[in-house]
Amino acid sequence: MQVFGGGETATTLMLHVYDGALKYYNQKPVEDNIYDRWLRVNVIHDVGASRLTVFVDGENKLSVAGRGGSSHYFKFGVYTQRDASSRMESRWKNVRILKKN
């Protein structure tokens, strides 16, 4: 999952899966053992405060500073990573976008 629109970088948030763990970019683990289970991921992007918060199954797992930018959008799915395998899969359902006025 990616939030695009960083000031100096293409993205302000990236969540990757490496070795069965959901990670912030390819560094900090956000949630371990995510293969073969559903999980609820919520991302709050407070643009004004330049802060992103990631919740997994209702638990705050990550809070990081944004990377600037004035226009943002997100996408999710499967992208080729280092050490690509013959099978990469992600499933998403009930995706909602909420905006605070």
C-alpha positions as CSV (number, residue, x, y, z in Angstrom):
1,M,0.0,0.0,0.0
2,Q,1.4,3.4,-0.9
3,V,0.6,7.0,-0.3
4,F,2.1,9.0,-3.2
5,G,3.1,12.6,-3.2
6,G,6.2,13.0,-1.0
7,G,8.1,16.3,-1.4
8,E,11.6,14.8,-2.0
9,T,10.5,11.2,-2.7
10,A,7.7,9.7,-4.8
11,T,5.8,8.4,-1.7
12,T,5.1,9.6,1.8
13,L,4.2,6.1,3.0
14,M,4.9,2.6,1.7
15,L,3.8,-0.7,3.4
16,H,5.5,-3.7,1.9
17,V,5.5,-7.4,2.7
18,Y,8.9,-9.0,3.2
19,D,9.3,-12.5,4.7
20,G,5.8,-12.6,6.0
21,A,5.9,-9.3,7.7
22,L,4.2,-6.0,6.9
23,K,6.9,-3.4,6.9
24,Y,7.3,0.4,6.7
25,Y,9.2,0.7,3.4
26,N,11.6,-2.2,3.7
27,Q,12.7,-1.4,7.3
28,K,10.5,-1.2,10.4
29,P,8.2,-4.1,11.0
30,V,4.6,-3.1,11.4
31,E,3.0,-6.5,11.8
32,D,4.5,-10.0,11.7
33,N,3.0,-13.2,10.4
34,I,0.5,-11.8,8.0
35,Y,0.4,-14.6,5.4
36,D,-2.8,-16.6,5.1
37,R,-4.9,-14.3,7.3
38,W,-7.2,-11.3,6.9
39,L,-6.2,-8.2,8.7
40,R,-7.8,-4.7,8.9
41,V,-5.4,-1.9,7.9
42,N,-6.4,1.7,8.6
43,V,-4.2,4.6,7.6
44,I,-4.7,8.1,8.9
45,H,-2.9,10.7,6.8
46,D,-3.0,14.1,8.6
47,V,-1.6,16.3,5.9
48,G,-1.7,19.4,8.0
49,A,0.3,17.8,10.8
50,S,2.5,15.9,8.3
51,R,1.8,12.6,10.2
52,L,0.8,9.2,9.1
53,T,-0.6,6.6,11.5
54,V,-1.1,2.9,10.7
55,F,-3.5,0.7,12.6
56,V,-3.6,-3.1,12.2
57,D,-6.7,-4.8,13.6
58,G,-7.5,-1.7,15.6
59,E,-4.1,-1.4,17.2
60,N,-1.8,1.6,16.6
61,K,1.3,0.0,15.0
62,L,3.1,2.9,13.4
63,S,3.2,6.7,13.6
64,V,5.7,8.5,11.3
65,A,6.3,12.0,10.0
66,G,5.1,12.6,6.4
67,R,7.5,13.3,3.6
68,G,6.0,16.6,2.4
69,G,4.2,17.2,-0.8
70,S,1.0,19.1,-1.5
71,S,-1.0,16.5,-3.5
72,H,-1.4,12.9,-2.4
73,Y,-3.2,9.8,-3.6
74,F,-2.9,6.1,-2.7
75,K,-2.9,2.7,-4.4
76,F,-2.7,-0.9,-3.2
77,G,-1.9,-4.2,-4.8
78,V,1.0,-6.4,-5.7
79,Y,4.2,-4.9,-7.2
80,T,7.4,-6.6,-8.1
81,Q,9.8,-6.5,-5.2
82,R,13.3,-7.6,-4.7
83,D,13.5,-11.4,-4.8
84,A,10.2,-11.7,-6.7
85,S,8.6,-15.1,-6.5
86,S,6.4,-17.1,-8.9
87,R,3.4,-16.1,-6.9
88,M,2.5,-12.8,-5.3
89,E,-1.0,-12.1,-4.1
90,S,-2.9,-9.6,-2.1
91,R,-6.6,-9.4,-1.5
92,W,-8.5,-6.3,-0.4
93,K,-12.2,-5.8,0.5
94,N,-14.4,-3.1,1.9
95,V,-11.9,-0.3,1.0
96,R,-13.3,3.1,2.1
97,I,-11.9,6.6,1.9
98,L,-13.0,9.0,4.6
99,K,-12.2,12.7,4.6
100,K,-12.5,15.0,7.5
101,N,-13.9,18.4,6.5
